[in-house]
Amino acid sequence: MLTDITNWRDADHNVWGFQDADKILRTDTIPEGCEASELKSREYDLNSFKVRCPSTVCLDLSTYLSQTECDGLVVLKDGVIAYEYYGRTNTKHSIHALFSVSKSMIGLLCGILVDQGKLDTENLISTYVPEILGSAYEDVKIRQLLDMRSGIKHDDAAPAYRNATGFYPEDPNEPPTDLHRYIPSIRSPSPRPIDGLDGPPYEYMSPNADLLGWVIGRSLDMKLAEVFSNFLWQPMQAESTGHFITDRSGNARAAAGVCSTTRDIARLGHVILQGGCGIVPESWIEDILHNGSQAAFAAGSESKRYDTVFNSVAYRSCWIVDQDSQTMMASGTNGQLLLIDHRNGVVMAKTSSQPEKTSWEKIHLNVRAFREFTRVIGNQDQ
């Protein structure tokens, strides 16, 4: 059966669909850097790699890769490739859908624009996008979008939202729509105050990030893919072109639309690890690491999701952070992942075509595997 917009995310089709979203959906191009940098590599002995499952069974490296439907994996130590793997028809050149890892990239882009005076996180969204006046977003600030603390209730699986994203077939029984028509239509009751919090709790919802993309484009009067390329992709010397999935009207799907090679995801992780390399402000990265509210996260509906792998979870500027270990995580559906360990200088970028949209068991397994890579590599660097 042909892979198309009706099934590209389904288990029987996503291995191909995730590599070739630009052949199925409407996309904008993210040009690579003019002076792309080649990542160096060093060989490590990973025979001792063992990652423990909740069932106490230990998986070797090949079994871990298989059980998490790994398409691509790049582990960097101090910017050098310590391990690289591709499977399920993928290669180092495959441009893979990243889904919600895109949100974390948008968070970095906001930091760049704030540093350049082009964006102010304390401004109301309506300062840039007056179209949202009268909607649930009327009194929401940019900072609240970045931290998923808008106070708005929304079902990301709502048919009207799905229809607006461009990820799914157009519903013939519904009027034509897109993200810029849907977002201003969102209504929500006022958030209930919570004792001890300086605002609403953390609640993850994708329209927040889609709206951030709208704000970014409007602030510069540019398409989001162009902003992404000019301010982030080319300065970090990405070695491959990327894609940005859009809705049917050409509005970028900021919440889930970036497609990239696994190497370039890892390269971005190294930029963050190095304090932004003059591309992302170091102060913005430090703010992500230290200024997220653990209390706001604990008051949200995902409060217990990371208990088995992280001790001090917060969410800041579209990144999950374990503040105790100084680990940043960007995560997307079906197994997309970027993990950055600031203390040990290790980055892990992973693309996958898991059949499940969300598997918390596999997310936890990936975090444990990341720590095991760090252990094995670190032992050989001593």
Phi, psi and omega in degrees: 000139181297139173271123181212193185296341180282340189217006190298340179261359181282155186303325183280353186231346191287339177302316177278317185301321183288336177275341190229040180301329182291343178269351185248321187243167174284133181220158166252150180275140171250099183297144177285171180291149178292330179242066182300140181259137178270130178285134174279164181224157176221140182275129175242150176274112183252019180296335181272001181298123176216124178243132186270133174273165176303333180282003182076359175287137178263134180254136170281178188298314183295323180290320176301314181298319181292315185288343176253016176049050186287128174264321179207143179215126175231124175247126178250139169240114182055038176084000180252138180292118177264336177201140178216136183214143172222141180209179176056045177075002179278156173225179179293347180265354183294130178262105195256140174297133183255348181050234191284356166302334177304322181302316182294325176294320177297323176300319177294319180299321176300318179299320178298315183289326175298316181298329181269005177076016182266352183211144178232117185292344179271357176283149169294149178303323184296344174301325182255326184232081181296346179300340183273358175301133183093351178263181178297341183270003189304320184252019183265140179264161178303316181302322180293326174295313184300325184261008182054044179234042181286340184078006183264139175261131183206142177261110182294345178267006180300132182305322182294323178290314177305319181294331183278338190285334186087359180276345188231161178299145178294134180281115183294343181270358180243151177294153178303141181211170175206180184297323184282347170267326183287312187303316178294348180271353183290129175239149182201144175294157178298141181294146178278128179299143178240128181305133176089352180255144179269028180160192180295158175284170174292127170216118185286124175209133189291326179302334176303314181287323176300321179290324174302318178298321177296316179300314181299310180299319181291325183294334181246356184056047180222158173292146185299321179299325178291317177298315181302315181291313186291325188258343184228305190293310180289317177301328180275003176062047174305140184269352182224150172297147173243179176229152173236113178292139179238168171281186185291342179264001179091010176277128185298138175276079187300330183289338189200021192257354184284137174235133188207163169286156178296324179299318182288330173297315178298320179299318177298319177301321180292323176302315179295317181299328181270019178079018176097347175054030181076005180257301172266130181301133179299326179296328179290318178295317178297322178297318177300315184292327192242340192250007172289150182269111175296325180294319179295320178294318182296335180275354182269175186284347178260016191302329184259359188296331186250011187302327185278349183235337181233149182258337189215074190274136171220167178232123183218126176052044175073023176234138166281134181228132167262104190292327180297315183267357181057046179250130175254142180224132169245131187225138177232160182301157178063020169100018177278142190202141167224122180239137183227118179257103185289334183282327185252359176070032183242139177235139173230121175249133185219131171245148185211165172231057177299146177291331181274139174296315179225121174234103180295329178298319180285327174299314179296321179297320178296320178295319178296321178296320177302316179293327179289320173302316180300318180296309185295315180294316181299324179296329182274349178269352183284000000 
